[in-house]
Amino acid sequence: MKYYGFLSNSHTAALVGPDGSIDWLAFPRFDSPAVFSRLLGTEENGYFRVYPIEPAEASQAYVQDTNILKTTWDTPKGKAVVHDYLTIGRPELRRLIRTDIPLTVEFRPRFRYGLVQAAPQAVNGGVIFHNPVAREALVFVINAHPHDSRQHVDVLLNHGEWRLPPGHYEIITQYVADDEDRLVEAVDAIEDQMLELVEDMGAEPLNQALRQNIAFWQQRMARLPQYQGAHQDAYRRSLLVLYGLTYQTNGAIVAAPTTSLPETVGESRQWDYRFAWVRDGSYAAEALLMAGDHVGSRRFLDFLLNCIDLQGKPFDAPFFHVDGTLIRGEHSLDWLSGYKESIPVREGNAATRQVQLDIEGDFLWTVWRYYELTNDLEFLNFYWQRLKVLVEWVRVNHHSKDASLWEFRDQDDFYTHSQLMCWVALTYGANMADAVGDPALAGTWRAHKDKIRQLIDQNAYNSRLGSYTQAFGGEAVDAALLVMPLYGYCLPDDPRFLGTLREIEKQLVSGHWVYRYATDMLGDAAHPFVLATFWLARVYIRLNRREDAKHLLDGLLRYQTDLGLLGEHADQKTGEPHGNFPQGFSHLGLVMTLIELDQAEKSSKRETTTA
């Protein structure tokens, strides 16, 4: 199905519609206010569209191994091609156009998520769109090369509209936040770049700036070990999404580039995901690690280790701004009508105040996996004091109620997954203590993780159901129980886990879709949770049920968008993405599953050959 395309320069991200309209862009960072917000409202909230004057249907594809999107319109009178990309290293959007047919450009920014109308000012051959109530602006320049030198670009500035005759064009939009002198300097700098591009644009199929940005993404992908398993295109696109969600300055990884795309259209299940979650980022760092990107994985670990509070709960919140500072609450953007009228539209996230006990374990597992695969003892020793604080906090505080990984609001309980991840923190923390030469501390932590196991087995296992349950003493199951063998808590064929698997298959699985749970504080879960399908597939791989795992994968991937992207949830009938998009959880789950499936297939072939 056709849906939005994703652009990124590893500082911020944009969404481009199938019609060539950029309907979402936050400047200068992922978690900044948006200058185009039509995604969450109407045209009055800002957008940037390029389209043919004559009716035409667009097709889209990514430039190979990049986060650069190519939109093509074919008409009887000719073709128009637009390459859209966010410039690496700058708060800048570029649209490179080659067209045989006339095009219309509508550039209508609105600051503060569509609330503040921009004030345009023509200057030095460009236009500055000021925020009249803040010291920020967008500099807009068109480098124009009509095929016929007698033609020119028609400008209707008050309408934010330009008419382009056939030719070559570079549209550059740069964000500036400073005083008036800096704004004029920005226009001058872009004009200098334009002069350098004139000859290049006339002689080459792509200009120098675009070639450099293509090279950035392609070289990053080329450094990875070659993956030759199933669904190679989906695998590579998923890694590019994870790279696109990585904040280049410090390695932080955001959960998704958007806010308030609803889990269920017309309801209130929509949240702001443009932050660096401890859990989501740890999962993503493990996926990068398994894909062979040790540096990318370590950069995220470095980021979080430098966010640790040595005096209180080590991770003072479940997530951080991309610069490592804390999010201060949540509020509604009431002037926005919401995606398909789903309100409220939110900025910030109230879950920042929640206690989530699993996150230290999520993180410590990935630290252990990093050490296990790299033998980087210097890394462990350098951060040992902080790592020790993490594990000790879990040892002292694990037996508490929390909001769980599902971030339930006002439903704190003793959740099995949370206690499991406390067990993970102590288990692999003990392994790290051995590695740095502290066997006494390792022994203390191992003794305590055994106590947590006793608590889980005594309180989370329902003998009547023959299954572990979502919470101590409960009846319901959730998909998070699937990770028990993934973290080594039990073998996949342990009878208690097999009973749990049967309950999950009975209650939460529908075809190739898996729901995360049946109900929560807002009612029934309406749509399946994409990551849970990958968890189930990984369990099947460990049980040597590889055909079942392939069935899940093949079925789910039929519902990727036409550009290979996945949301957090999906409509079980149409496959339409729901929730914030694209979703890091879903793409990291795909990477992990495909790697493990490929490893299992290779292992099976070796065993067959040896036999």
C-alpha positions in Angstrom: 0.0 0.0 0.0 1.1 3.6 -0.6 1.9 5.6 2.5 4.4 8.2 3.6 8.1 8.1 2.8 10.7 8.8 5.4 13.6 11.2 5.1 16.4 11.7 7.6 19.7 13.4 8.1 20.2 11.8 11.5 19.3 15.0 13.2 15.7 15.3 12.2 13.2 13.6 9.9 10.4 14.4 7.4 7.5 12.5 5.9 6.7 12.8 2.2 3.3 11.8 1.0 2.6 9.7 -2.1 1.6 12.9 -3.8 5.0 14.5 -3.2 3.8 16.7 -0.3 6.1 17.0 2.7 3.5 17.0 5.5 5.8 16.6 8.5 9.2 18.2 9.3 10.5 19.2 12.7 13.5 21.6 12.7 16.2 21.4 13.8 15.9 18.2 15.8 13.6 15.2 15.9 12.0 16.5 19.1 11.7 20.2 17.9 8.4 21.8 17.0 7.4 21.1 13.4 7.3 23.6 10.6 5.1 21.4 8.4 2.3 19.8 10.4 -0.4 19.0 7.8 0.1 15.3 8.8 -1.7 16.2 12.1 -4.1 18.8 10.9 -5.0 20.5 7.6 -3.2 22.5 4.9 -3.4 25.5 7.2 -0.9 23.8 9.5 1.9 23.8 6.9 3.2 21.7 4.1 5.6 21.8 1.1 4.3 20.3 -2.1 5.7 19.9 -5.6 3.3 18.5 -8.3 2.6 18.7 -12.1 0.1 21.3 -13.3 -1.6 18.6 -15.4 -3.1 15.6 -13.5 -0.6 12.8 -13.0 -0.1 9.9 -10.6 3.2 9.7 -8.8 5.4 6.7 -8.1 8.1 6.6 -5.4 11.3 4.7 -4.6 14.3 5.1 -2.5 17.7 5.7 -4.0 19.4 2.4 -3.4 20.7 2.1 0.2 19.8 5.6 1.2 17.1 7.6 3.1 16.7 9.8 -0.1 13.4 9.5 -1.8 12.7 9.8 -5.6 9.2 10.7 -6.8 8.4 10.4 -10.5 5.4 11.7 -12.4 4.9 10.2 -15.9 2.5 12.0 -18.3 1.9 11.9 -22.1 3.7 15.2 -22.3 6.8 14.1 -20.4 8.3 13.2 -17.0 9.1 15.0 -13.8 11.5 13.6 -11.2 12.1 15.0 -7.7 14.8 13.8 -5.3 14.0 14.7 -1.7 16.6 14.6 1.0 17.6 16.2 4.3 21.2 17.4 4.1 23.7 15.6 6.3 25.3 18.0 8.8 22.8 20.8 8.2 19.3 21.8 9.3 18.4 21.8 5.6 15.9 20.2 3.2 16.7 19.9 -0.5 14.4 19.0 -3.5 16.3 18.4 -6.7 13.9 18.6 -9.7 14.3 17.6 -13.4 11.1 18.1 -15.3 9.9 18.0 -18.9 6.5 19.4 -17.8 5.4 22.5 -15.8 5.3 22.1 -12.1 3.7 24.0 -9.2 5.5 24.5 -5.9 3.5 25.3 -2.8 5.7 26.2 0.2 3.6 27.1 3.2 5.5 26.7 6.5 3.8 27.3 9.8 5.9 27.5 12.9 5.1 25.9 16.3 3.3 22.9 14.9 1.1 24.9 12.5 0.1 27.5 15.0 2.1 30.5 13.8 1.9 31.7 10.2 5.2 32.6 8.7 5.9 36.1 7.5 7.7 36.0 4.1 10.4 38.6 3.1 12.1 38.6 -0.3 15.8 39.2 0.2 19.0 38.6 -1.9 17.3 36.4 -4.5 15.7 34.2 -1.9 12.8 34.4 0.6 13.1 34.4 4.4 10.0 33.1 6.2 10.2 34.6 9.6 8.5 33.3 12.8 7.0 36.6 13.9 7.0 35.7 17.6 10.4 34.0 17.9 13.9 34.4 16.5 13.8 31.7 13.9 13.2 31.5 10.2 13.3 29.3 7.1 15.5 30.5 4.3 14.0 29.4 0.9 15.9 29.6 -2.4 15.2 28.1 -5.8 18.2 27.6 -8.1 16.4 27.7 -11.5 17.6 26.5 -14.9 14.6 26.5 -17.3 15.2 24.6 -20.5 14.1 27.7 -22.4 16.0 30.7 -21.2 13.1 32.9 -22.3 10.9 31.3 -19.6 11.1 32.1 -15.9 9.7 31.1 -12.6 6.4 32.8 -11.8 6.2 33.8 -8.1 3.0 34.3 -6.1 4.8 35.0 -2.8 1.7 36.0 -0.8 0.2 32.6 -1.7 3.5 30.7 -1.1 3.4 29.5 -4.7 5.9 29.2 -7.5 5.3 28.0 -11.1 8.2 26.2 -12.7 8.6 25.7 -16.5 10.4 22.6 -17.7 14.0 22.6 -16.6 16.4 21.7 -13.7 15.8 23.1 -10.2 17.3 22.9 -6.8 15.0 24.0 -4.0 16.9 24.6 -0.8 15.2 25.2 2.6 17.4 25.9 5.6 16.4 26.5 9.2 18.1 29.4 11.0 17.5 30.4 14.7 19.3 33.6 15.5 19.3 37.3 14.8 18.6 39.2 11.5 22.3 39.3 10.5 22.6 35.5 10.7 19.5 35.2 8.5 21.0 37.3 5.7 24.3 35.5 6.0 22.4 32.2 5.5 20.8 33.5 2.3 24.2 34.7 1.0 25.8 31.3 1.8 23.1 29.4 0.0 23.5 31.7 -3.0 27.3 30.9 -3.1 26.4 27.2 -3.1 24.0 27.8 -6.0 26.7 29.4 -8.1 28.9 26.4 -7.6 26.0 24.1 -8.6 25.2 25.8 -11.9 27.7 24.0 -14.1 27.3 20.7 -12.3 23.6 20.7 -12.7 23.9 21.3 -16.4 26.4 18.5 -17.0 25.6 15.7 -14.6 22.5 13.7 -13.9 22.7 14.5 -10.2 24.3 17.5 -8.5 27.3 17.3 -6.2 25.3 17.8 -2.9 23.0 15.0 -3.8 25.9 12.7 -4.7 27.6 13.4 -1.4 24.5 12.6 0.6 23.9 9.4 -1.4 27.5 8.4 -0.7 27.1 9.1 3.0 24.2 6.5 3.3 25.7 4.0 0.9 29.1 4.0 2.5 27.5 3.4 5.9 25.7 0.4 4.6 28.7 -0.9 2.7 30.7 -1.1 5.9 28.3 -3.8 7.3 28.9 -7.5 6.8 27.0 -8.8 3.8 23.6 -10.3 4.7 22.6 -13.0 2.2 19.5 -14.4 3.9 15.8 -14.0 3.1 14.1 -10.6 2.5 17.3 -8.8 1.9 15.6 -5.6 0.7 13.5 -5.4 3.9 16.6 -6.1 6.0 18.6 -3.2 4.5 15.6 -0.8 4.6 15.1 -1.6 8.3 18.8 -0.8 9.0 18.4 2.4 7.1 15.4 3.3 9.3 17.4 2.6 12.4 20.2 4.8 11.1 17.7 7.5 10.2 16.3 7.4 13.8 19.8 7.8 15.2 20.8 11.3 16.4 24.2 11.7 14.8 25.7 14.0 17.4 25.8 11.5 20.2 24.3 8.1 19.1 20.9 8.5 20.8 18.1 6.6 19.0 14.6 7.9 18.9 11.6 5.5 18.9 9.9 7.1 15.9 10.1 10.5 14.1 6.5 11.5 14.7 4.0 12.4 17.4 0.4 11.5 17.7 -0.2 9.2 14.8 -3.0 7.1 16.4 -2.9 3.4 17.3 -6.6 3.5 16.6 -8.1 6.1 14.4 -10.7 8.3 16.1 -9.6 7.4 19.6 -7.1 8.9 22.1 -4.3 6.3 21.8 -1.7 8.6 20.4 1.6 9.7 21.9 4.8 11.6 21.3 7.6 9.1 20.4 10.4 11.5 19.3 12.6 10.7 22.2 15.4 8.3 23.1 13.7 5.5 25.1 16.1 3.3 27.2 14.2 0.2 26.1 13.7 0.9 22.4 17.2 2.2 22.0 18.7 -0.8 23.8 16.7 -3.1 21.5 17.9 -1.1 18.5 21.5 -1.1 19.7 21.4 -4.9 19.9 20.0 -5.1 16.4 22.9 -2.9 15.1 25.3 -5.1 17.1 24.0 -8.3 15.5 24.1 -6.7 12.1 27.8 -6.1 12.6 27.8 -2.4 13.4 29.7 -2.4 16.7 30.4 1.3 16.6 26.8 2.3 16.1 25.8 0.1 18.9 28.4 1.4 21.3 27.6 5.0 20.5 24.1 4.4 21.9 25.5 2.7 25.0 27.9 5.6 25.5 24.9 8.0 25.3 22.9 6.2 27.9 25.8 5.6 30.3 26.3 9.3 30.3 22.6 9.9 31.3 22.9 7.8 34.5 21.9 9.5 37.8 24.3 8.2 40.4 22.2 9.4 43.3 18.7 8.1 42.5 17.1 5.7 40.1 19.9 5.4 37.6 17.6 6.1 34.6 15.6 8.9 36.1 13.0 8.5 33.3 12.2 5.8 30.8 13.4 8.2 28.0 15.2 11.4 27.3 15.4 14.2 24.8 18.0 13.4 22.2 20.5 15.6 24.0 20.1 13.6 27.2 18.0 16.0 29.1 14.7 15.1 30.8 11.3 15.5 29.2 9.1 17.8 31.3 5.6 16.4 31.0 3.0 16.4 28.2 0.5 18.8 26.8 -2.0 18.9 24.0 -1.7 20.9 20.8 -5.4 21.8 20.7 -5.2 23.8 17.5 -4.4 20.6 15.5 -7.4 18.5 14.4 -5.3 15.3 14.5 -4.5 12.6 12.0 -7.9 11.6 10.6 -9.4 13.7 13.4 -7.7 11.6 16.2 -7.2 13.9 19.2 -5.5 14.9 21.3 -2.3 15.8 19.5 0.4 15.6 22.1 3.8 17.2 22.6 6.0 15.5 25.3 5.1 12.3 27.1 3.6 11.9 30.6 5.2 8.5 30.9 8.4 10.3 31.7 7.2 10.3 35.3 6.5 6.5 35.4 8.7 3.9 37.1 9.4 1.2 34.6 11.5 -1.6 36.2 12.5 -3.4 33.0 14.7 -0.7 31.4 17.9 -1.3 33.4 17.7 -4.9 32.4 17.0 -4.0 28.7 20.1 -1.9 28.7 22.4 -4.2 30.7 21.5 -7.1 28.4 22.8 -5.1 25.4 25.9 -4.0 27.2 26.6 -7.7 28.0 26.0 -8.7 24.4 28.3 -5.9 23.2 31.1 -7.2 25.5 30.4 -10.8 24.6 30.8 -10.1 20.9 33.6 -7.6 21.0 35.6 -8.5 24.2 35.9 -4.8 24.8 37.1 -5.0 28.4 38.3 -1.4 28.3 34.7 -0.3 27.8 33.5 -2.3 30.8 36.3 -1.0 33.0 35.8 2.6 31.9 32.1 2.5 32.8 32.2 0.0 35.6 31.2 2.4 38.4 28.0 3.4 36.4 27.2 -0.1 35.5 27.5 -1.2 39.1 25.1 1.5 40.1 22.6 0.2 37.6 22.8 -3.4 38.9 22.8 -2.4 42.6 19.7 -0.3 42.2 17.9 -3.2 40.7 19.0 -5.5 43.5 17.6 -3.2 46.1 14.5 -2.0 44.4 13.2 -4.7 42.0 10.3 -6.0 44.1 8.1 -3.0 43.4 5.0 -2.3 41.3 5.6 -0.4 38.1 3.9 0.6 34.8 5.5 -2.2 32.8 7.0 -1.9 29.3 3.5 -1.1 28.0 3.5 2.1 30.0 0.1 1.5 31.5 -1.2 4.7 33.1 -2.6 4.3 36.6 -2.3 0.5 36.5 0.9 -0.2 38.4 1.3 -3.8 39.3 3.9 -6.6 39.8 4.4 -7.3 36.1 6.1 -10.5 35.1 8.1 -9.0 32.3 9.4 -6.2 34.6 10.6 -8.8 37.2 12.1 -10.9 34.4 14.2 -8.0 33.3 15.3 -7.4 36.8 16.5 -11.0 36.7 18.3 -10.2 33.5 20.0 -7.1 35.0 21.4 -9.2 37.9 22.3 -12.2 35.8 24.3 -10.4 33.2 25.5 -7.8 35.7 27.1 -10.7 37.5 28.8 -11.9 34.3 30.2 -8.4 33.8 31.5 -8.4 37.4 33.4 -11.6 36.7 34.8 -10.0 33.6 36.2 -7.0 35.5 37.6 -9.2 38.3 35.0 -8.8 41.1 33.9 -12.4 41.9 32.5 -11.4 45.3 30.1 -8.9 43.8 29.2 -11.4 41.1 28.3 -13.9 43.7 26.1 -11.5 45.6 24.2 -10.6 42.4 23.7 -14.2 41.4 22.3 -15.1 44.7 19.8 -12.3 44.4 18.8 -13.1 40.8 17.9 -16.6 42.1 15.5 -15.0 44.6 13.9 -13.1 41.8 13.5 -16.4 39.8 11.7 -17.9 42.9 9.4 -14.9 43.0 8.5 -15.2 39.3 8.0 -19.0 39.4 5.9 -18.8 42.6 3.8 -15.7 41.7 3.6 -15.4 37.9 2.9 -19.0 37.0 -0.8 -19.9 36.9 -1.0 -23.7 37.3 -4.6 -23.8 36.3 -3.8 -22.2 32.9 -0.4 -24.0 32.7 1.1 -20.6 31.8 3.0 -17.6 33.1 0.8 -14.6 33.3 1.2 -10.9 32.6 1.2 -9.9 36.3 1.7 -11.8 39.5 -1.5 -13.7 40.5 -3.2 -12.8 37.2 -5.1 -14.6 34.6 -4.2 -12.7 31.4 -1.1 -13.3 29.3 0.8 -10.7 27.2 3.2 -10.9 24.3 6.1 -9.7 26.5 6.2 -13.3 28.0 7.6 -14.4 24.7 11.0 -12.9 25.5 11.6 -15.3 28.4 13.8 -17.7 26.3 15.2 -14.9 24.3 17.0 -13.6 27.4 18.0 -17.0 28.7 15.5 -17.2 31.6 14.4 -20.6 30.4 14.9 -23.0 27.5 12.3 -22.5 24.7 11.1 -26.1 25.2 10.7 -25.7 29.0 7.2 -27.1 29.8 6.1 -24.0 31.6 7.1 -21.8 28.7 5.5 -24.1 26.2 2.3 -23.8 28.2 2.7 -20.0 28.1 3.3 -20.1 24.3 0.1 -22.1 23.8 -1.9 -19.5 25.8 -0.4 -16.7 23.8 -1.2 -18.5 20.5 -4.7 -19.1 21.7 -5.4 -15.6 23.1 -3.3 -13.2 21.2 -2.3 -14.7 17.8 -4.5 -14.2 14.7 -2.8 -15.5 11.5 0.5 -13.8 11.2 -0.5 -11.0 13.6 0.2 -11.0 17.3 -1.5 -8.6 19.8 0.5 -7.3 22.7 -2.3 -8.0 25.2 -6.1 -8.1 25.1 -7.1 -5.0 27.1 -5.6 -2.0 28.9 -6.8 1.2 30.6 -8.3 2.5 27.4 -10.2 -0.7 26.5 -9.6 -3.5 24.0 -6.4 -3.6 22.0 -7.7 -3.0 18.5 -4.6 -3.7 16.4 -1.7 -6.2 16.4 1.7 -5.1 17.6 4.3 -5.6 14.9 7.2 -6.3 17.2 5.3 -9.1 18.9 5.1 -11.0 15.6 8.9 -10.9 15.5 9.2 -12.1 19.1 7.0 -15.0 18.2 9.0 -15.8 15.1 12.2 -15.7 17.1 10.7 -18.2 19.6 9.7 -20.5 16.7 13.2 -20.4 15.4 14.6 -21.5 18.7 12.0 -24.4 18.8 13.2 -25.4 15.3 9.8 -24.4 13.9 11.4 -22.5 11.1 8.6 -22.9 8.7 6.2 -21.3 11.2 8.6 -18.4 11.6 8.9 -18.0 7.8 5.1 -18.0 7.6 4.9 -15.2 10.1 7.5 -13.2 8.3 6.2 -13.7 4.8 2.7 -12.8 5.9 3.7 -9.7 7.8 6.0 -8.4 5.1 3.2 -8.5 2.6 1.8 -5.6 4.5 4.9 -3.3 4.3 4.2 0.0 2.6 5.3 0.3 -1.0 8.6 1.8 0.4 9.3 -1.0 2.8 8.3 0.8 6.0 6.5 -0.5 9.0 4.4 1.2 11.7 4.1 0.2 15.4 0.7 -1.5 14.8 -1.1 -2.6 11.6 -4.6 -3.0 10.6 -5.1 -6.8 10.6 -7.2 -6.6 7.4 -5.6 -3.9 5.2 -2.1 -3.8 6.8 -2.4 0.0 7.0 0.2 1.3 9.5 -1.0 2.6 12.8 0.8 4.5 15.5 3.9 6.6 15.0 5.8 6.0 11.8 8.1 4.5 10.8 8.5 2.6 14.1 12.0 1.6 15.3 10.6 -1.3 17.3 9.2 -2.9 14.2 12.3 -2.5 12.1 14.7 -3.7 14.7 12.5 -6.7 15.3 12.7 -7.5 11.6 16.5 -7.2 11.6 16.9 -9.5 14.7 14.5 -12.1 13.3 16.1 -12.3 9.9 19.6 -12.6 11.3 18.5 -15.4 13.7 16.6 -17.2 10.9 19.6 -17.0 8.6 21.9 -18.3 11.4 19.5 -21.2 12.1 19.3 -22.1 8.4 23.1 -22.1 8.0 23.5 -24.2 11.1 20.9 -26.7 9.9 22.7 -27.0 6.5 26.1 -27.6 8.3 24.6 -30.3 10.4 23.0 -32.0 7.4 26.3 -31.8 5.5 28.3 -33.2 8.4 25.8 -36.1 8.9 
